[in-house]
Amino acid sequence: MQDSILIVEDDQDIAELIKVHMQDLNIHVELCDNGDTGLDMALRREYSLLILDITLPGCSGLDICRQIRQSRPEQAILMLTSRTSEIDRVVGLEVGADDYMTKPFSIRELQARVHALLRRVHLLESSRSHTSEQSQDETLIRSGRLKIDLRSHQALLNSKILDLTSTEFDLLSFMARHPNQVFSRTQLLEQVWGYQHSGYEHTVNSHINRLRNKLSVDTKTALTDQVTPIIQTVFGVGYKFNPEGAAE
């Protein structure tokens, strides 16, 4: 089946430029220049990927992302913004974007990002098909209070389902497969996001922080020095999955 992308961008030149280069990848593309209409299209139809500008007439790209995440947590979303402030990029990731790019951007890099996101979409679809043929033991990752079900694409802590985006689930399941192994931000970008670009390591930081919050809120505890986190920072190196945190 042909992949489809919805581009919500009010700059017609940029939207048409992206469309042409996405069509070069044999992707079906639909355009929208208004946030309210874009949200309606994203809710009514199924797209492989949403590419959202942040500043739009009507509701913003952040609003679209936030609302889509409530009904479709696994929807792949890429944010585009011309803003240079780091806080804008952080907010985009905090509301659930899988990735972001700042304008102006390299078309070749954009194609690489889109390809990586679509590859993850395909892997998720393939995993669902494959796991349906596997035994339950092969599709479950267990670590203390945490259970990750690859078949249903759900993670449970203390038997409660965690509200994770597709990227958060992929990040957690990847690290849980390698307990106590330390990964740098660059390694996680390559393994989970599927690419390696200098300057975008903050994407990993934001997703780690969001994932930690969801793991800690579920247990109604705060991440303090007295609480062992499930996702632990190894200062100067990176992050690791700590089974002791899940065992508490």
N, C-alpha and C positions, 0 to 999 in steps of 0.2 A: 504494500500500500504506500502511496506517495505521501511524504511528510508535508505538513501544512504549517504555515506560520502566520500569525496575526501581528502586524506592525502598527502600533498606535503612536503616531508621530505627526505633529502639526506642521513641521517644516517639509513642504512637498518635495523639494529638491533632495533632501536627505532620505525621505521615505522612498522615492523613486530609485535613488541610487542603491539603497539596500535591496529593494525588490529585484532589480536587474541582476545583482550579484547572487542573490539567493536562488533566483531562477536558473542561474548558471550551474547551481548544485542540484538541479531537478527538484526543486521544492516549490510547492504551490503557495502563493503569497496573496494575502488580502491586506488592504490598507485601510486605516481609519485615522482621521485627523482631529477627533474629539474624544475626550475622556469618557463622557457619559455613554456615547455610542459604542466606544471600544469596550467598556465594561459589559454592556448588554450583549455584544457579539461574543465576548469571551465566556459569558455565562450560558449562552444559548447554544453555542457550537463547540466542537472539540478540535483543539489545535495541538500539534506536536510541541509548539513553542510559542510563547508570547514575547515580543520585543517591545518594551514600553519606555517611552520618553517620560521623564519625571514631570516636567512642566507642560501642561496641556490645557486647552479650553475645557471647561467643565471640571470633572473630578481629575485629580492628578494621577500619574502613574503609580505613585505610592498607594493611593486609595484603591486603585484597580488591583494591585498586587495583594493588598491586605484583604480585600473582599474575596478574591479568587482563592486565596489560601484557606478561607473558612469552609468553602464547599469542595475545593479540589486541591488537597494538600500536595498531591504528586505532580501538579502542573509545572512544567519547566518554564522558568521566567528569567529573561535577561533584561536588565535595566540599562538605558542609555541616558546620559545626562551631560549637559554642557557646563554644569557647575563645577568649580574647581575646589570647593570646600570639602574637606574630608568628611565632615559631619553628614553631608547629603548622601555620600556613598554608604556611610555606616547605616543611616536610617533605611536606605533601600534594602540592605542586607538584613537589617533587623526585622523588617516587616515581611521578609520571606523570599526575597529575590535569590535565585541560585547563583547569579553572577552579575557583573556590571561592567560597562565600558564608558569612558569619558570621551566627549567630542572635543576636538576632531580625533578620529580613530582610523587605524589602518584597515582597509577592506580585507586584506589577507588575514589579519588577526581576527577580525569579526567572523570571517568564514570559518576559521579554526575554532573559535569559541562556539559558534552555532553547531559545527560538526561534532564537537565534544559533548555538548548538551544533548543533541539528538542521538548520539551513540549511547548515552546513558538511558535515554528513553527506550531505545531498542533493547538494551540489556535488561531493563526492568521487565519489558514485555516478554522477552525470551526466558528470563528467570521464572516468571510466573508459569509459563508453559512447561518449563523443564521441571520446576519443583512439584508440579502436579503429578509427575511420574515418579518422584522420589519418596522414600519413606519419611515419616515424621522426624526421626532422629537426624536425618541428613539435612533437614530444612530448619532445624532449631539451633540457636546458639544460646547456651545457658551459662550464666555467671552469677551465682548467688541469687539476689532478689530480682535480677534482670533476665528477661527472656526475649530473644529476638526471633521472630517467626518470619523466615524468608518467603514462605509460601503465601502468607497473607500480607506481607510487607508491613508488619506491625511490630512495635517494641513495647513490652510491658514491664513495669517496675512495681513490685509489690502487688502484682496481678492487675494493675491499672494500666490501661492503654495510654501511651505517651502521644501527645499531639505533635508529631514530627513531620516536617516537610520531606520531600523525596531526598534532597541533599543531606539533610540531617540524619535520615535513616541510613543512607549510604555511608556517611562518615562514621556513625556509631557502629554499624555492622562491620565495616572494614577494620576499625581499631579493635573491636571485640574479637575478631578472628586472630589478632596478633597481640594477646595480652602481655603487658609489661615491655613491649617493644616500643622504643622511642622513635617518633617520626618528626622530621622537620616540617615546617610549613610548606616548603617547596616540594617535599616528597608527597605530602597530602594533596597538594594541588595536582600533582601528576597522577596519583593513584585514584583519587576520588573525583576530581573535576575532569581529568583527562588531558590536561595541558600544563605547560610550565612557562610562565611569563613573569619576568622580574617586575616588581612593583605592585603585584596583585596578591601578595601574601596576606594582606589585611582581610581578604575574603575568608581565609581560613580562620583568622582570629575571631571574626564576627560570628561565624557558624559554630565555632567551639564555645564561645561565650553563651550563645543562644541555647545550644545543646546542654551545657552545664546548668543553665537556669531551669530548663525543663526537667532535668534529672533531679535537681535539688528541690524545686517547688513541689514535685510529686511526693517527696518524702517529708515535706513541711520542715525542712531544715535549711540552714544557711551554710554557704561554703566558708567555713571559718578554719582557723588553724587546728581546731579540735575535731573537725569532720574530715574524713578521708574522701576526697572527690573521686568519682568514677573516672572522669577524664582529668588527668593530672598534668600540670605543667612541669617540665624538666627545664629549669632556667638555663638559658643560653643554648639550648638544644632544640626543644620542641615539645611534643605532647605524647602521652601514652595512656592506654586503657589500663586502669588499676583494678584488678579483681577484688582487692581488699575493700575498696569503696563500695562495690556491689554486694559484698558479703555482709556489711554492717546492718 
